[in-house]
């Protein structure tokens, strides 16, 4: 199972930097960077909710399931 994180795409659409998102969501740059690069093993619903509020999007805009072939 492959979950793809499209956080960088949503940030680009909203013209928001990692620093700005970090401040608004109250997450460290390193944790947000781990999520953005797809290296995160998990995400709290509260974190996902905060990101969606700031970026004005849905969880499906950030997370995508791509089945392995």
Beta strands, then each sheet from edge to edge (+ up, - down):
strand 1: 2-5
strand 2: 63-66
sheet 1: 1+ 2-
end
